[in-house]
Amino acid sequence: MTTLRSSFDIDAKEARKVELQDKTAQPGFWDDQALAKRLMTELSNLEDDVTTHARLSEKVEEAEILWQLATEEQDRGSYSEGVKLLDELDGELERLEVRALLSGEYDQSDAIVSLNSGEGGTEANDWTQMLLRMYLRWVERHTGLAAEVLDVQPGEEAGIKSATVSVRGRFAYGLLSTERGVHRLVRISPFDSSARRHTSFASVDAIPEVAETAEVEVDPTELRIDVYRSGGPGGQSVNTTDSAIRITHIPTNTVVTVQNERSQLQNRAVAMKILASRLAELARREKEKEMDQLRGEQMAIGFGSQIRSYVLHPYQMVKDRRTEVEVGNPEAVLDGDIDVFIDAELRRRRTGRPASISK
């Protein structure tokens, strides 16, 4: 129990939690809204850590009691319950171990995820839409995370050319940064009347969403702002007025489009926030001169550049080239079960060695 408390640094976190709670109760706390939001986020993270420690401590105590009953009174029921509880603890501690790998400056930030179709035409557009669903389902599987699709550019015949998604929640960026790269799909094409096998490509990128306190200066004279009517197949979630926004930062040729919100002003505000995040990312890379290390080498979205292959025919397998992790159930992976790949890549980044996990 002492080791668990020490590893969480719980005494320091509880002290900081009390300090922040006192600050939030002070008059004028919200006068500086940017600072107040940052402190509220810190307080929420501390409360999460303290609650997690309390929950784990309770389970450890319960497991100790069950073990005593099982050994002293030869209680088989207590033994079974204890084994089940220890399995649960093992799973939770494994997740905490992965969280401990997320110690980068922006790892706890919200994320902006971009998907783009590559080589493969209609096939690639359909594959990009499948990936979008995979990440949305992954978010649904994780308590504390929430996703909002900000922009979708539909393909001419099927699927989507690109999509931008905001993922909010603690460690969103740290986790999703592992998914950056080209993803390859091999399958029998549903769009080929001859039922031939096709290979498709799509790229995934993730950047941290900058805090409102981040110093990102955007010169309005360097922006080109276009207003247009949202595209897509229609439906309740698609605008029917000229409210979609496209902002181009001319010096860097950074383009942001947003069409999710109901008004032009809302779309413009969201687009400016995404633009600020992308420009901040560019500035960080220039400052650190580690562009390849931060996002990986930029390659064409096609053959030989993939980080992961999803094979549906002639056999069933998903394999990550970086970590050598293999999963024989592509259906589960495409339904959002991708934690094994995320965890393995985080460990590879820390150790420099692949995990070689097969499932």
C-alpha positions in Angstrom: 0.0 0.0 0.0 2.9 2.4 0.8 4.5 1.6 -2.5 1.3 2.3 -4.4 0.9 5.6 -2.5 4.5 6.6 -3.3 4.3 5.7 -7.0 1.3 7.9 -7.3 3.0 10.7 -5.4 -0.4 11.0 -3.7 0.6 13.2 -0.8 1.9 16.0 -3.2 -1.1 15.6 -5.4 -3.6 15.8 -2.6 -1.8 19.0 -1.3 -1.9 20.6 -4.8 -5.6 19.6 -5.1 -6.5 21.4 -1.9 -4.4 24.4 -3.0 -6.3 24.6 -6.3 -9.7 24.1 -4.7 -8.9 27.1 -2.5 -8.0 29.2 -5.6 -11.2 28.3 -7.4 -13.2 29.5 -4.4 -11.5 33.0 -4.5 -13.5 36.0 -5.8 -12.3 36.9 -9.3 -11.0 33.5 -10.1 -12.7 33.6 -13.5 -11.5 37.1 -14.4 -8.6 35.5 -16.3 -10.6 32.8 -18.1 -7.7 31.2 -19.9 -5.7 30.8 -16.7 -8.9 29.6 -14.9 -9.5 26.9 -17.5 -5.9 25.7 -17.3 -6.1 25.4 -13.5 -9.5 23.7 -13.7 -8.0 21.1 -16.1 -5.1 20.6 -13.7 -7.6 20.2 -10.8 -9.6 17.7 -12.8 -6.5 15.6 -13.6 -5.5 15.6 -9.9 -8.9 14.5 -8.8 -8.7 11.7 -11.4 -5.4 10.5 -10.0 -6.5 10.7 -6.4 -9.7 8.8 -7.2 -7.8 6.2 -9.1 -5.4 5.7 -6.2 -8.3 5.4 -3.7 -10.0 2.8 -6.0 -6.9 0.7 -6.3 -6.1 0.9 -2.6 -9.6 -0.4 -1.8 -9.2 -3.3 -4.2 -5.8 -4.2 -2.8 -7.3 -4.2 0.7 -10.1 -6.4 -0.5 -7.7 -8.8 -2.2 -5.7 -9.1 1.0 -8.8 -10.0 3.0 -9.9 -12.6 0.4 -6.4 -14.1 0.5 -6.5 -14.4 4.3 -9.9 -16.1 4.1 -8.8 -18.4 1.4 -5.6 -19.5 3.2 -6.7 -19.5 6.8 -10.2 -21.0 6.3 -9.6 -22.9 3.1 -12.5 -20.9 1.5 -12.6 -21.8 -2.2 -15.1 -19.1 -2.9 -12.8 -16.4 -1.5 -10.0 -17.8 -3.5 -12.0 -17.5 -6.8 -13.1 -14.0 -5.9 -9.5 -13.1 -5.0 -8.2 -14.4 -8.3 -10.8 -12.4 -10.3 -10.0 -9.3 -8.3 -6.2 -9.7 -8.9 -6.9 -10.0 -12.6 -8.8 -6.8 -12.6 -6.0 -5.1 -10.6 -3.5 -6.4 -13.1 -5.4 -4.9 -16.0 -5.7 -1.5 -14.3 -2.1 -1.4 -13.3 -1.1 -2.2 -16.9 -3.2 0.7 -18.1 -1.5 2.9 -15.5 1.9 1.7 -16.7 1.0 2.8 -20.3 -0.3 6.2 -18.9 3.1 6.6 -17.2 4.7 6.5 -20.7 2.8 9.6 -21.6 5.1 12.2 -20.1 5.6 14.5 -23.0 4.8 18.2 -22.9 1.6 17.9 -24.8 0.6 14.2 -24.1 -2.2 15.2 -21.8 -3.7 17.6 -24.3 -6.8 17.3 -26.5 -6.1 16.1 -30.1 -7.0 17.2 -33.6 -6.9 14.2 -35.8 -6.8 14.5 -39.6 -7.5 11.6 -42.1 -6.7 11.8 -45.8 -7.2 9.3 -48.6 -4.2 8.3 -50.7 -3.6 6.0 -53.6 -6.6 3.8 -54.6 -9.3 6.2 -55.8 -12.8 5.2 -54.6 -11.3 2.3 -52.7 -9.1 4.7 -50.8 -12.0 7.0 -50.0 -14.0 4.1 -48.6 -11.0 3.0 -46.6 -10.6 6.5 -45.1 -14.2 6.4 -44.0 -13.6 3.0 -42.4 -10.7 4.5 -40.5 -12.8 7.4 -39.3 -15.3 5.0 -37.9 -12.6 3.0 -36.3 -11.3 6.0 -34.4 -14.8 7.1 -33.4 -15.5 3.7 -32.0 -12.2 3.7 -30.2 -13.2 6.9 -28.5 -16.5 5.4 -27.5 -14.7 2.6 -25.8 -12.8 5.0 -23.5 -14.4 6.7 -20.6 -13.4 10.3 -20.4 -12.8 10.8 -24.1 -15.2 12.4 -26.5 -15.0 13.0 -30.3 -16.5 15.6 -32.5 -16.3 15.5 -36.3 -15.5 19.0 -37.5 -15.2 18.5 -41.2 -15.7 15.8 -43.8 -15.0 16.0 -47.5 -17.0 13.3 -49.3 -15.6 11.3 -52.2 -17.2 11.5 -55.7 -18.6 8.0 -55.7 -18.2 6.7 -52.1 -16.4 7.2 -48.9 -14.6 10.4 -47.9 -11.5 12.3 -49.2 -10.7 13.7 -45.8 -11.9 14.3 -42.3 -11.0 16.4 -39.2 -11.9 15.2 -35.8 -11.5 16.9 -32.4 -10.8 14.3 -29.6 -11.1 15.7 -26.1 -10.0 14.1 -22.9 -6.9 13.5 -20.8 -4.1 11.9 -22.8 -6.0 12.1 -26.1 -3.0 13.5 -28.0 -0.5 11.3 -26.3 -2.4 8.1 -27.3 -3.4 9.2 -30.8 0.0 10.5 -31.7 0.9 6.8 -32.0 -1.5 6.5 -35.0 0.3 9.0 -37.2 1.3 7.5 -40.5 0.0 5.7 -43.5 -2.5 2.8 -43.1 -2.8 0.1 -45.8 -5.9 -2.0 -46.5 -5.9 -5.2 -48.7 -9.3 -6.7 -49.5 -11.6 -7.9 -52.3 -13.0 -4.6 -53.6 -16.8 -4.1 -53.1 -16.6 -1.6 -56.0 -15.0 -4.1 -58.5 -17.5 -6.1 -60.5 -14.8 -8.7 -61.1 -14.2 -9.1 -57.4 -10.5 -8.5 -57.6 -8.2 -7.8 -54.7 -7.3 -4.1 -54.2 -4.8 -2.3 -52.0 -5.8 1.1 -50.6 -4.0 3.8 -48.5 -5.0 6.5 -46.1 -3.0 8.8 -43.8 -3.6 9.7 -40.2 -2.2 12.7 -38.4 -2.6 14.0 -34.9 -1.6 17.3 -33.4 -2.2 18.6 -29.9 -4.9 21.3 -29.5 -3.2 24.4 -28.3 -4.4 26.0 -25.1 -5.9 29.4 -25.2 -2.9 30.7 -23.4 -0.5 29.6 -26.1 1.2 32.4 -27.9 0.3 31.9 -31.5 0.2 35.1 -33.5 -1.9 34.9 -36.6 -1.7 38.0 -38.9 -5.2 38.5 -40.4 -3.6 39.9 -43.6 -1.9 36.5 -44.1 -5.3 34.7 -44.2 -7.6 33.9 -47.1 -11.1 33.1 -45.8 -13.7 31.4 -48.0 -17.3 30.9 -47.1 -19.2 28.2 -48.9 -22.1 25.8 -48.6 -21.4 22.5 -46.9 -21.2 19.4 -49.1 -22.0 15.8 -48.4 -25.1 13.6 -48.7 -27.3 15.8 -46.6 -29.1 15.0 -43.4 -29.8 16.8 -40.1 -26.1 17.3 -39.3 -25.2 19.0 -42.6 -25.7 22.8 -43.1 -27.9 24.0 -45.9 -26.6 27.6 -45.7 -23.3 29.2 -46.7 -21.8 28.7 -43.3 -18.9 26.4 -44.0 -15.5 28.0 -43.6 -12.1 27.5 -45.3 -9.2 29.4 -43.9 -5.8 29.4 -45.7 -2.7 30.6 -44.0 -0.9 31.9 -47.1 2.8 31.9 -45.9 2.6 28.2 -44.9 -0.2 27.1 -47.2 -2.0 25.6 -44.2 -5.6 25.0 -45.0 -8.4 24.4 -42.4 -12.0 23.7 -43.3 -14.9 23.4 -40.8 -18.6 22.8 -41.6 -19.9 21.1 -38.6 -21.4 24.0 -36.6 -24.7 25.6 -37.4 -23.4 29.2 -37.9 -20.6 30.8 -39.9 -19.3 32.5 -36.7 -19.1 29.2 -34.9 -17.3 27.5 -37.8 -14.9 30.4 -38.1 -14.0 30.2 -34.4 -13.3 26.5 -34.5 -11.3 26.8 -37.7 -9.1 29.5 -36.2 -8.5 27.3 -33.2 -7.4 24.4 -35.4 -5.3 26.8 -37.5 -3.6 28.0 -34.3 -2.9 24.4 -33.3 -1.4 23.6 -36.6 0.8 26.7 -36.8 1.9 26.0 -33.2 3.0 22.5 -34.3 5.0 23.9 -37.2 6.6 26.4 -34.9 7.6 23.7 -32.4 9.2 21.7 -35.1 11.2 24.6 -36.4 12.3 25.4 -32.9 13.3 21.9 -32.0 14.6 20.9 -35.4 13.2 17.5 -34.9 10.4 17.3 -37.5 11.1 13.7 -38.5 11.2 12.6 -34.9 8.0 14.4 -33.9 5.8 13.3 -36.7 7.8 10.8 -38.6 9.2 11.0 -42.1 6.7 12.4 -44.5 6.1 10.0 -47.3 3.7 9.5 -50.1 0.4 7.9 -49.1 1.1 4.7 -51.0 3.1 1.6 -51.4 6.0 1.1 -49.0 5.1 3.9 -46.6 2.6 2.3 -44.3 3.0 1.9 -40.6 0.2 -0.7 -40.4 -1.4 -3.2 -42.8 -5.0 -4.4 -42.5 -5.4 -7.6 -44.6 -8.9 -8.9 -45.2 -8.0 -11.2 -48.1 -6.5 -13.8 -48.8 -6.1 -14.1 -45.0 -7.2 -12.1 -41.9 -4.6 -10.1 -40.1 -3.6 -6.6 -38.9 0.1 -6.0 -38.5 2.0 -3.0 -37.3 5.4 -2.6 -39.1 6.9 -0.5 -36.3 6.2 -2.8 -33.4 5.6 -6.1 -35.2 2.4 -6.5 -33.3 -0.1 -8.8 -35.1 -3.8 -9.3 -34.5 -5.8 -12.0 -36.3 -9.2 -10.4 -35.9 -9.4 -7.4 -38.3 -13.1 -7.0 -37.6 -12.5 -6.2 -33.9 -9.7 -3.8 -34.8 -11.8 -1.9 -37.3 -14.5 -1.7 -34.6 -12.1 0.3 -32.5 -10.1 -2.3 -30.6 -6.7 -0.8 -31.3 -5.2 -0.4 -27.8 -2.8 -3.2 -28.3 -1.2 -1.2 -31.1 -1.2 2.1 -29.2 0.4 0.5 -26.1 3.0 -1.3 -28.1 4.1 1.8 -30.0 4.3 3.8 -26.7 6.6 1.1 -25.3 8.7 1.0 -28.5 9.2 4.7 -28.3 10.5 4.3 -24.7 12.7 1.3 -25.3 13.4 1.5 -29.0 12.5 -2.2 -29.3 9.5 -3.8 -31.0 7.0 -5.7 -28.9 6.4 -8.7 -31.2 2.9 -9.4 -29.8 0.5 -11.8 -31.7 -3.2 -12.1 -30.8 
